[in-house]
Every structure is written in structure tokens, then in C-alpha cells.
Amino acid sequence: MSAGENPRARRALGLMSGTSMDGVDAAILMTDGEAIAAFGPTLFRPYGTDERVLLAAALDAAVGLADRSTRPSALQAAEAAIESAHIAAVSDLLAEAGLAAEDIDVIGFHGHTVLHDAGRGLTVQIGKGSRIARETGIDTVWDMRAADISAGGEGAPLAPVFHRALAEASGIALPGAIVNIGGVANVTWLSADGAMLAFDCGPGNALIDDLVRARAGSAMDEGGHLAARGKVEEAALARLMAHPYFEAPPPKSLDRRSFSVDALGGLGLEDAAATLTAFTAETIAAAARHMPAPPSIWILSGGGARNPVLVAAVRARTEAPVKRAGEVGWSEDFIEAQAFAYLAVRSLRGLPLTFPGTTGVNEPLTGGRVSRAGTVEPAQGRS
């Protein structure tokens, strides 16, 4: 992979740990922060049981935070584990790709979100890019949401500008909607003239995963098998959809814990899984009411795109064709990791990461902190 005729193209490595808490996605991308020059190797590094326990404890500990730099003991332990897991993912990906640290120009490191409350101007991602840079030997851009939040934006979602680059590279029909179904689901609406609208549209996989973990001891409803055997409880679905979030206009964003399974009442496991799957699908379809024009295509990515029951439920509720990302030549699993590689290069160039239509910030805004390899930074909270 080379920069070819574009002297600004850089080889970037993106890292993403999503709210599904399944592991670290790592992806290499060649880009100038505007066009995509080439896609590179990818790797998934799953979290072990001990790491997932630490992350769950960190989510509980983060509920009462009022300062994003505060690190109670549970967050300190999870932060150290997160950093180590990401460093291991970088090492493993470079080894598999036959590359050295010197071959990578920059790492884009998201960290792991433990609290997101834009209403309070608070977003907390654990993981310090300074340690990533120091131990990998690669300059690292991180803390990419803070500038937007400080400027009055939602701080999320961040991937839409990369979605626009993907659409431009592949020539898909527009207007279109790109949905990432992770722990939380978010949607990007794109028009043919380059306009963007983006927002979190619903719970994604988070409620389903929590349900199955609590009742069956499994990480997820693999392949939607539980939901496929259950029946949607329409009254419970209606209670879930009555949440005022869905009628609120964008910009808007969610925390992983914005919704509760209390509306399920005494439903059995399979019916509950079916109802929550329908809930996620319904929230995705309902996002269309906020779009300036109906999308001519829906493209699904993230873990939810591998759930055929969920995909079928989305198809049943939308009027335009629904395709999985792989069907249009994109990665279903690594778009967000690729996005953070892309955003890191944009950050280095001072290009905007967020826009009025994506986070509600007043004007296009760059962001991110840069930690240089080989530089020892003083211990400090993030501003």
C-alpha cells in the first residue's frame, strides 16, 4: 500500500472499542483525510472475561461522574486494561501485516466510552493516548470528542465525515442512510450535494446483549437465534417506542444506558429478545422521519449487521432497499476503526471532524489531542 500520486496520503491505524464491549477493532487505512486511497489489513482482538468485568464495573462507576478527568479505582483499573488491550491489538495487527511501527504515520485511538451525557456537556472515554504512543512508538491522536462537546455540540457521532468519503469512493445512490449498529445505533444521512445529517437513533445491540448476558450467560444473541424463536410483544414495544427521545429532532446522542428493559415486564427470554430486536429495528426505521428526504438505500454495518433476524426486521420496516455493508464492498465489522484512522489524519491536517448537521456544533470543527511517540507527558486529567 503506497500513497501513489497523492503526496498527502498517510498510512493510519484506527482503533475502536465500542459500547458492545466485545473487543478492540483495528484497521489500517491509506488516506489524506479527504479521499480514501486504499484499505489495509484489519484485526479483531476480543476482550477476555476479566476485561469485560472491569468494563462493566467502570460503567457502573461512571454513572455519578461530574468531571471527565476523575478516575475512581474502577475506572483506573479498566483504563489500564483498555490501554494494554489496544497496545496488544496494534502489535498483533502489525505482525500479521508484516509492518513495523515506522510504517504507520499515525494511530487514531477512540478509547472506550463509559459515560456520554451531552446535556451536561460531559463525555468520558477511558484510555490515554499518551501511553498508546509511548508503547507503540507511533504518534497517536485521541480524545476526539472533547472539542465538540466544549463547543456545545453533542460530541457524537464522529463517523459521518468518513461515511461521506465511503459514499464518494463507491458511488452509491444518494440520498442514502448509513447505519452503524453497535451497542448504540447511529445513522448518517447523505445527500448528493455532500450535505450530512447524523444522530444516534436507538439502542443498537446494547439492550439485547444485556438481556442475554443476564438471563443466559452469553455475550449476545448469536445470529438472532433467540429472537427468531420468540414473539414480539407489541404492547411492550409500544412502551419502549414512547420514549421522548425518538420524537426529539437532531442533533441528539445517547448513552449506552439511556434505555431500560423495565418495559418488558415478565416476558420470557425468547419473547424479550424478539421484542428488543424489533425495538432496535423500529428505532432505525423511525429515524427517517427526521431526514430531509427519504433515503434511496439503507446500508447497515457493525455487529448488528451480522444478525439476520435484526436485518430482516429493519427491511420489513423501511421502504427503500436495505443492504449490509459487505454487499456494497465495505467492511461490516471495521468501518468505525477505519473511521478513526481517517479522523486522525484529518485532525493532523486541522480539518473538521464534526459539523452542524452531525453534532449540532455551530460551525465545522476539528478536534483531537496528539501524543507524540517518545514523548513522556505529565500525568493529567483531560480538559
C-alpha positions, 0 to 999 in steps of 0.5 A: 500500500503506497500513497501513489500520486497523492503526496498527502496520503498517510498510512493510519491505524484506527482503533475502536472499542465500542459500547458492545464491549466485545473487543478492540477493532483495528484497521489500517487505512491509506488516506489524506483525510479527504479521499480514501486511497486504499484499505489495509489489513484489519484485526479483531482482538476480543476482550477476555472475561476479566476485561469485560468485568472491569468494563462493566464495573467502570460503567457502573462507576461512571454513572455519578461522574461530574468531571471527565478527568476523575478516575475512581479505582474502577475506572483506573483499573479498566483504563489500564486494561483498555490501554494494554488491550489496544497496545496488544491489538496494534502489535498483533495487527502489525505482525500479521501485516508484516509492518513495523511501527515506522510504517504507520504515520499515525494511530487514531485511538477512540478509547472506550466510552463509559459515560456520554451525557451531552446535556451536561456537556460531559463525555468520558472515554477511558484510555490515554493516548499518551501511553498508546504512543509511548508503547507503540512508538507511533504518534497517536491522536485521541480524545476526539470528542472533547472539542465538540462537546466544549463547543456545545455540540453533542460530541457524537457521532464522529463517523459521518465525515468518513461515511461521506468519503465511503459514499464518494469512493463507491458511488452509491445512490444518494440520498442514502442512510448509513447505519452503524449498529453497535451497542448504540445505533447511529445513522448518517444521512447523505445527500448528493450535494455532500450535505450530512445529517447524523444522530444516534437513533436507538439502542443498537445491540446494547439492550439485547446483549444485556438481556442475554448476558443476564438471563443466559450467560452469553455475550449476545444473541448469536445470529438472532437465534433467540429472537427468531424463536420468540414473539414480539410483544407489541404492547411492550414495544409500544412502551419502549417506542414512547420514549421522548427521545425518538420524537426529539429532532437532531442533533441528539446522542445517547448513552449506552444506558439511556434505555431500560428493559423495565418495559418488558415486564415478565416476558420470557427470554425468547419473547424479550429478545424478539421484542428488543430486536424489533425495538432496535429495528423500529428505532432505525426505521423511525429515524427517517422521519427526521431526514430531509428526504427519504433515503434511496438505500439503507446500508447497515454495518457493525455487529448488528449487521451480522444478525439476520433476524435484526436485518430482516426486521429493519427491511420489513420496516423501511421502504427503500432497499436495505443492504449490509455493508459487505454487499456494497464492498465495505467492511461490516465489522471495521468501518468505525476503526477505519473511521478513526484512522481517517479522523486522525489524519484529518485532525493532523491536517486541522480539518473538521471532524464534526459539523452542524448537521452531525453534532449540532456544533455551530460551525465545522470543527476539528478536534483531537489531542496528539501524543507524540511517540517518545514523548513522556507527558505529565500525568493529567486529567483531560480538559 
